[in-house]
Amino acid sequence: MNDAQQFVERYLATWNETDPAALRAAVETLWTEDGAYTDPLADVAGHDAIAATIGAVQEQFPGLVFRAGGPVDAHHDQARFTWELGPEGGEALVVGFDVAVFAADGRLGKVYGFLDKVPTA
């Protein structure tokens, strides 16, 4: 997967997309129709549910942006990467890592997310 880093950058850009139509188009481009996303707070499948989950995260953390937390490690049909969520140019408030499993057509089939740092109430 020599283009895994670029794919992850596109994936993270999708999590930053605030226009509903552009978000939906990005989800359709990156994910298979039955693609699934699972993390400690969500377990969803399909374009509608994935786009709704991303929208809900944007509502929960308005004005914050996702960015890569380091290089992507990939082999065969999977990749793992750290991501950060915080103000543009500022310290990350949330840090996690995802494991992406690619389908035969090169789009995302499944993403498993883990949270390493979360805000405390």
N, C-alpha and C positions, 0 to 999 in steps of 0.2 A: 504494500500500500504506500507507494512513494508520494502520493498526494494526500495522505491522511491529515497532515498539518493544515493544508488549505481547506479540506473538507470540514475540519473542526472549526476553523475560523468562520466558515459559512454557517455552520450549526450555531455557533455562539451569536453571530449576527442575527440569526432568526429569533433568538431569545431577547434581542434588543429591539426588534421590529415592533413599533407601536401602531402602525396603520393596519387595521384588521384585514383589508384585502391583500396587502403585501405580505402580511404574516401568513395568511392562508396559502398564498401562492408559494411562499418559501417552504412551508410544511409539505405541500404536495410535491415539490421538487426534491426535497431531501429525504422524505419518508415513503416507504411502501404504503399501499392503501390500508394494510392491516398492521402497520408498524405499531410498536408499543413502547411506552415510557414508564418506568417504575423507579420511584425513589421512596424515602421514608414517609412522604406526605401524599404521594399520588401513585396510582396504578391505572393507566389509561391506555386505550388502543384506538387507532383510527385517526384520520386527519382532523375531524371535528374536535375530538376529545383532546388531542395533543395541542391544537391551536387554542382551545379554551384553557388548558392548563397553563400554557405560556402567558396568555392574557391575564389570568388570575395572579400569576407571579409578578407581572408588571404592575398590577393594581396594588399588590401588597408592598412592593418596593419601588414606588414612583421615583423617577429621576436617577435611579441607579443603573449601572451597566455591567453586563457580563464581559469578561475578558479571559484570555488564556492565562493560566498560572504557570506555564512551563511548556516544554516540548511534548509532542504527542508520541506515545510509544505504541507502535502498531505491528501486527504480523497477521498473516493469513487474512481472515475476514473480520478482524476485530481491532479496536483501538482503545487505549485508555488515556485519559488526560485530566489534568487538574484545571479547575476554573475558579474564578473569583467574581464576586458581585460587590460593587461599591460605587462611590461617586467617581465620576470621570477624573482620573489622575490622583485619586485619594486612596486611603487604606481600605482594604476589603472588609466588609461587614460579614460576609458569608463566603466560605471556601468549601469546595467539594471536589469530587472527582467522578467522572462518568466512564463507563465501559460501553462502547458502541459496538454492536454486531451488525455487519453489513449483509444485505441480501445479495442474491446472485446478480441482480441488476445494478449493484453498486450503491443503492440507496440504503437508508437506515431500516433495519428490520426491528431491532430492539435497542433500547438504551437503558442501562441500569445506573442510577445516580446514587451517590453517597454524600452525606453532609459531614464535613470535618470541623467546621466552625460555624456556629449560628449565633445570632444576637441573643442575649439574655434579657429577660423582661425585668 
